């Protein structure tokens, strides 16, 4: 029972907390009412009137009242993605090892469990490469 409580505590403690989109260093994209394309950048400075974005071609300063839409990049944590896929693979390997045959040796069971974990890790790696994060809309400032 203690290990289950420890796992729950660790999961709650390490869960990402969403922050605001005006923190320096955050990657954001924004759109002005007149602009049809997204402007991408990293917040360098922010106050109640202006938002300063650092971009590869220089700095852009935006008045907060002229921002029509603002989104923040939320990266996925690779340890969570790989860990959950690996646990799923281990569970699938365990299930396969117990359902396949009644005369399986201990080595067969261990190989099935480890193969399930390896397949789960590979699937988690592909999942993270395909979807490393997502854009989350933030209310206009």
JOGINOR-V513968 format. One record per residue. N is the residue number from 1. SS is DSSP state (A for helix, B for strand, O for the rest). OMEGA is omega in whole degrees, -180 to 180 (NA if undefined). Layout:
[[N/SS/OMEGA] [N/SS/OMEGA]]
//
This chain:
[[1/O/-180] [2/A/-179] [3/A/178] [4/A/176] [5/A/178] [6/A/179] [7/A/179] [8/A/179] [9/A/180] [10/A/180] [11/A/180] [12/A/-178] [13/A/-176] [14/A/179] [15/O/-179] [16/O/179] [17/O/180] [18/O/179] [19/O/179] [20/O/-178] [21/O/-176] [22/O/180] [23/O/178] [24/O/-179] [25/O/179] [26/O/173] [27/B/-178] [28/B/168] [29/B/-179] [30/B/-180] [31/B/176] [32/B/-179] [33/O/-178] [34/O/-176] [35/O/178] [36/O/-178] [37/O/177] [38/O/172] [39/B/-177] [40/B/176] [41/B/178] [42/B/-178] [43/B/176] [44/B/179] [45/B/179] [46/B/172] [47/O/-175] [48/O/-179] [49/O/-172] [50/B/176] [51/B/-178] [52/B/180] [53/B/172] [54/B/-179] [55/B/-180] [56/O/-178] [57/O/178] [58/B/-179] [59/B/173] [60/B/178] [61/B/-179] [62/B/171] [63/B/-176] [64/A/-180] [65/A/-179] [66/A/180] [67/B/-179] [68/B/-177] [69/B/-177] [70/B/179] [71/B/-179] [72/B/177] [73/B/178] [74/B/-180] [75/B/175] [76/O/180] [77/O/-175] [78/A/-179] [79/A/177] [80/A/-179] [81/A/-179] [82/A/-179] [83/A/-179] [84/A/177] [85/A/179] [86/A/177] [87/A/176] [88/A/177] [89/A/177] [90/A/178] [91/A/179] [92/A/177] [93/A/177] [94/A/178] [95/A/180] [96/A/-179] [97/A/-179] [98/A/-177] [99/A/-171] [100/A/-177] [101/O/179] [102/O/-177] [103/O/179] [104/O/178] [105/O/179] [106/A/179] [107/A/178] [108/A/180] [109/A/180] [110/A/179] [111/A/179] [112/A/-180] [113/A/-180] [114/A/177] [115/A/177] [116/A/177] [117/A/179] [118/A/177] [119/A/177] [120/A/178] [121/A/179] [122/A/178] [123/A/177] [124/A/178] [125/A/178] [126/A/179] [127/A/-180] [128/A/178] [129/A/-180] [130/A/-178] [131/O/-179] [132/O/-180] [133/B/-179] [134/B/175] [135/B/179] [136/B/-179] [137/B/178] [138/B/179] [139/O/180] [140/O/-179] [141/O/NA]]
//
